């Protein structure tokens, strides 16, 4: 099953982008592709190595990453499989 993360904001290579995850592979496209089945929305704030995610699916999540980034994103998460 493909997981789709369509994002709008600053910090990725483009203002509008879509990340697709399938099994252990992931890749990013420089276009905004809305998932067929929406599972939730989120705001992601990544400041240096700290990430704060406010998600309709998981609530408030704090993460720590190995690399420094600055990202402020709004995203829509879902799948392209209508059955899941």
HUTAJO-V67903 format. One line per field, one symbol per residue. ss: DSSP state (h for helix, s for strand, l for the rest). psi: psi as a letter, one per 20 degrees, with the letter a starting at -180 (. if undefined). A space follows every 10 residues. Layout:
# HUTAJO-V67903
ss->???
psi->???
This chain:
# HUTAJO-V67903
ss->lsssssssss lllllsssss ssllsssssl llllllssss ssssssssss ssssslllss ssssssssss sssssssssl llll
psi->ppppopqpaq hrhqhprppp pocjqqqpql roopqhophr qqppooodjp pppoqigibp pprpriqpro poqpqpqarj ohi.
